[in-house]
């Protein structure tokens, strides 16, 4: 077990955490942009109109915004 003096020397790197966060943001951005591509398929498969798909996309945005705040990012 390492003592506290070893932990305070700054020998640990934050690089893996930063890479993971950037990767997560890239995945979220890609999924957010893919929604527009799949809207016509959702409308056809589920038999919904433009207003209803607008409600679905708005609900997704609001949930994303709330959990961004909750997550502290």
C-alpha positions as CSV (number, residue, x, y, z in Angstrom):
1,X,0.0,0.0,0.0
2,X,1.3,3.4,-0.9
3,X,1.7,6.1,1.7
4,X,0.1,9.5,1.4
5,X,3.4,11.1,0.4
6,X,3.6,9.0,-2.8
7,X,0.0,10.0,-3.6
8,X,0.7,13.7,-3.3
9,X,3.7,13.7,-5.7
10,X,1.4,13.8,-8.7
11,X,2.6,10.5,-10.2
12,X,-0.9,9.6,-11.4
13,X,-2.1,10.8,-14.8
14,X,-5.6,12.1,-15.7
15,X,-5.1,11.3,-19.3
16,X,-7.3,8.1,-19.3
17,X,-10.1,9.9,-17.7
18,X,-9.9,12.8,-20.2
19,X,-9.8,10.3,-23.1
20,X,-12.9,8.5,-21.7
21,X,-14.8,11.8,-21.3
22,X,-14.0,12.9,-24.8
23,X,-15.0,9.5,-26.2
24,X,-18.3,9.7,-24.4
25,X,-19.0,13.2,-25.8
26,X,-18.2,12.0,-29.3
27,X,-20.6,9.1,-28.9
28,X,-23.4,11.3,-27.6
29,X,-22.8,13.9,-30.3
30,X,-23.0,11.2,-33.0
31,X,-26.2,9.7,-31.6
32,X,-27.7,13.2,-31.4
33,X,-26.9,13.8,-35.0
34,X,-28.2,10.4,-36.1
35,X,-31.7,11.2,-34.9
36,X,-32.4,13.4,-37.9
37,X,-31.4,10.7,-40.3
38,X,-33.8,8.1,-38.7
39,X,-36.9,10.4,-38.3
40,X,-38.5,9.2,-41.5
41,X,-38.0,5.6,-40.6
42,X,-39.5,6.1,-37.1
43,X,-42.5,7.9,-38.6
44,X,-43.1,5.0,-41.0
45,X,-42.5,2.2,-38.5
46,X,-44.6,3.7,-35.7
47,X,-47.2,5.4,-37.8
48,X,-46.8,8.8,-36.1
49,X,-47.0,12.3,-37.6
50,X,-44.7,15.3,-37.5
51,X,-46.1,16.7,-34.3
52,X,-45.7,13.5,-32.4
53,X,-42.1,13.0,-33.6
54,X,-41.5,16.5,-32.5
55,X,-42.7,15.6,-29.0
56,X,-40.4,12.6,-28.9
57,X,-37.4,14.6,-30.0
58,X,-38.2,17.4,-27.5
59,X,-38.6,15.0,-24.7
60,X,-35.3,13.4,-25.5
61,X,-33.6,16.9,-25.5
62,X,-35.2,17.8,-22.2
63,X,-34.1,14.5,-20.5
64,X,-30.6,15.1,-21.9
65,X,-30.5,18.6,-20.5
66,X,-31.8,17.6,-17.1
67,X,-29.3,14.8,-16.7
68,X,-26.4,17.0,-17.9
69,X,-27.2,19.3,-15.0
70,X,-27.6,16.3,-12.6
71,X,-24.4,14.8,-13.8
72,X,-22.5,18.1,-13.2
73,X,-21.0,18.3,-16.7
